[in-house]
Amino acid sequence: MMFISRPIAAALFGLSLVALTGPAFAQSAPPATGGMQASPHCAKFSDKEREQYQAYMRVGARRNVEENFTSAEQNFRQALALHQKVCGRDDPGQTDALIHLALQISNQARFDEADPMFARADRMARGTDALVAVRAQHYKAVHLANQGKDKEAIDLALATEKAYFALAPELVALLDYKPTATSSGSSGLGAPRQRFADPRAHQRVIQGTAVSGTGQLAAQGISELMRLRALLALNLDQPAEARSLSQHAASLLAGVGIDPGGVRWRAIRVAGLGAADEKRFSVAVADLSDSARGLNTQLKNSQPAGRTFMDAGRAQLAQGNVGGAISEFRRGAEVLRAERNLVPAEAVEPYLTALMRQNSPNSAREMFDAAQLIRNGLTANFLAAAAVRLGDSNQQVAALQAIETELASLAQRRDNAVNRNADQATIDGLDSQIDERRLARNKAEEAVRASLPNYFQLIQGQPRASDVLAVLRPDEGFVQIVLGQDRSFGFLLTHGEVQVWSVSLTLGQAEAEVSKLRGAFTPNARGELPQFDVAAAHDLFKRLLGPATRNLKPLKALTISTNGALQSLPFSVLVTEAPPAIGAYEDYRKVNWLARWFATSYVPAPQSFVLLRRNASVSRAPSAYAGYGGFSPIPVGSAARIIASARNAPQVASRGCDSDARELASLPILPLAKTEVELAAKQLPGAQTHIGPQFNRASLLRGGLDRFKVIHFVAHALLPAELKCLQQPLLLTGTSSDAVTAADIAALKLDADLVVLSACNTAGADGRSAGEAFSGLVRAFFTAGTRGLMASHWSVVDESTTLMMVNMLGRIGKGARAPGVLRDAQISLLDGKGEGDLKEWAHPFYWAPFVFVGNAPAG
């Protein structure tokens, strides 16, 4: 069975929204306008406003078909705001822009945000254009598929297809239209006798077809729903059904004579995937090659085109044609690199497999370069932007990033305001702020281009092996583990060489292994720790790093990048040699942990590593240390207000969050927070401390933090995964009445070499970013301006943490590099070298939770 990625829109290449939104369909008086007359229910649009609205929708549609969902979201958000500004927030004509925005958010797996938008669209669609009402159900079907609700998605898709046919019954006869075949061995769907509509074109209707404008829109909707069902059929191991549905979708568009956005070529792609699942590889190769070249003709150097070349290579590889496969893979890589597009790991995995089989002298470097085509997530992008910003403290970049953070926050607040039916004055006020910030962003972008012309290329770059090797220090290595659905690979870059090996661990297996090992870090009801499975940790080491042991051992430092569940496990707990039996805590000291070999650092992607090394200069802050610590128990009422504030919602909207408020109110005090901050401060001249009530939101946001090289927080941290009503991470202060959100932190101005989060779970996944490795709290500090961050992967016991932190911060504040200092502190705690160290601290629960993320200045 072919793997279909989630959200399903990624595998769909996104709906070809341009086919459903282009100004080509604003005819003079059709039965249904498709929502593109700005609003058939609102006569308030001026000609200029109508053109602006259509331009937003048109550009958003183009970006969507290129799978640039983030940019498409911005365009559709602008269209919706304009419509609401002109016609009012309750005008049903806004439904079209609303569902397009909701779908972009769903395509990015932000389902909790998309749900209320689709619910609002359901209510408003009853009073809108008939075609838009059907389309609202269409997009909701995709939203369901994105979430893995396949049966619900299929049922709604079938019902919506019937509704489209009811609007254009003449389409039924075109389902079996047969174009002339042009590809030997293919399905015949690739015939070029099509009238292709450039999504950027301004023509009002596709000429030369007898089908009405309404029929054209309905045909595109039907074909996309059939393609959706075809992809879901592939996921259900029904390749024949998938191929049949794809053929009907392509035939319908051929019969109508249209193909805006390459919808038909996308259907041919799914037909090719179905043929591959049936092991009819010659047909699959022909269909997928046709589709790739067709898409690249219509959408030059786009993500869909590059991804389909990868599919064609995969079919060639399955056919046994390694050379042909590599040729297609290289073509796909060329297409993707042209516009710096990225694809999911499963798209690149066959390319790596083919190169491994070829085993040429340059295969290892090409494999590493190919692995950089894999989409690496939000944290990597944040770190990339932060790295460039920190290069010589670029003020223009800092200003742009601050504005982008403000805009994202304002957009979220506006969505929440509309969804909770806030008064018009509130929405108008937010719109004014957004308009002002957009103008400021435009000016800031011009300033960045003037001072750093290649900034946007840098933050979206795809580094090569040579780039990583160029920034490595002597006796240092870089490891990347690429976990796939079927095959995984490891890379070690050191001393000018690249080593590659197969990793006998898949994404699913890694999740199980990491879960098993992390189980030892959760005390039972009696407060006792389970025994850590050192044998399993040794087996995992052999599978991940065993083939590279000879080249790893001489190193003094290692930077690690990986994906999947491995991102939530410190590699320091891996065991390098067969371990002894564990009968007592002291036996853990006899184990050969990876922590004994070298200091480790972590980055979300090689791109982050290269940019942090190249662009992040050493902090120019004049003072060594600022410490914040303490926690005062929070009354339930205050806890409810804190959660509501973090949701950008009034307390009345948070009544379903009572259990979260009670949990927040139950958090214990941190008895050693004051001690930890004061002892650390005593070791460093000019240190500043904020303890207890002095550690509050106002003091933190007041500014001046850019004067400190090291910033230390001893506080409770909460992530959205821990509280169902929490929409962003929180850092709780020393008062009983306020908290600091990730958005607050991102707006800070730092010039720090290191931020330390001596709190709970601060490196864990935050529940809002589709499996991201590091929490929004961690990302926020990088956005604010730190080069490195020390955070914990699980809840930490106060006593051991305090000892580690006090010892480490004294050394780091005097210039020692954080990764090495962390490793020394871990080994000291493990071996019980400190006076008063407890024997149970040899358990990795105590010494291993902290990791260093980012880049430490050379010292």
Buried (B, 14 or more C-beta within 10 A) or exposed (E): EBBBBBBBBBBBBBBBBBBBBBBBBBBEEBBBBBBBBBBBBBEEBEEEBBBBBBBBBBBBBBBBBBBBBBBBBBBBBBBBBBBBBBBBBEBBBBBBBBBBBBBBBBBBBBBEBBBBBBEBBBEBBEEBBBBBBBBBBBBBBBBBBBBEBBEBBBEBBBEBBEBBBEBBEBBEEBBEBEBEBBBEBBBBBBBEEBEBBBBEBEEBBBEEBEBBBBBBBBBBBBBBBBBBBBBBBBBBEBBEBBBBBBBBBBBBBBBBBBBBBBBBBBBBBBBBBBBBBBEBBEBBBBBBBBBBBBBBEBBEBBBBBBBBBBBBBBBBBBBEBBEBBBBBBBBBBEBBBEBBBBBBBBBBBBBBBBBBEBEEEEBBBBBBBBBBBBBBBBBBBBBBBBBBBBBEBBEBBBBBBBBBBBBEBBBBBBBBBBBBEBEEEBBEBBBEBBEEBBEBBEEBBEBBBEEBEEBBEBBBBBBBBEBBBEBBEEEBBBBBBBBBBEBBBBBBBBBEEBBBBBBBBBBEBBBEBBEEBBEBBEEEEEEEBEEBBBEBBBBBBBBBBBBBEEBBEEBBBBBBBBBBBBBBBBBBBBBBEEBEEBEEBEBBBEBBBBBBBBBBBBBBBBBBBBBBBBBBEEBEBEBBBBBBBBBBEBBEEBBBBBBBBBBBBEBEBBEEBBEBBEBBBEBEEBEBBBBBBBBBBEBBEEBBBBBBBBBBBEBBEEEEBBBBBBBBBBBBBBBBBBBEBBBBBBBBBBBBBBBBBBBBBBBBEBBBBBBBBBBBBBBBBBBBBBEBBBBBBBBBBBBBBBBBBBBBBBEBBBBBBBBBBBBBBBBBBEEBBBBBBBBBBBBBBBBBEBEEBBEBBBBBBBBBBBBBBBBBBEE
